[in-house]
Amino acid sequence: MARSTGPILAVGTITVVNNVIVNGKDMDWRIPVMTAVAAGGLALFEKGWEDGAVALSYMALISVLFARIDPKVPSPVESFLDWIRK
């Protein structure tokens, strides 16, 4: 498995869990499909520039934690902070 695959799979998992389980939204099947496409694309990109692909996957992981994917759904960090405050 490529070094960039783990962080990209974590991006997809965090997004689905935050949307479906934490915030009760309907499952958006585009997320797992595009996660698989991104993992495959980064694995290919890693053949040419390994450090760049790995850095891009970790930047995506950090971004998904703090950015809202859907404006109506809080980011995972916002959801976690709401859970802590309760």
Secondary structure, 3 states (H helix, E strand, C coil): CCCCHHHHHHHHHHHHHHHHHHCCCCCCCHHHHHHHHHHHHHHHHHHHCHHHHHHHHHHHHHHHHHCCCCCCCCCHHHHHHHHHHC
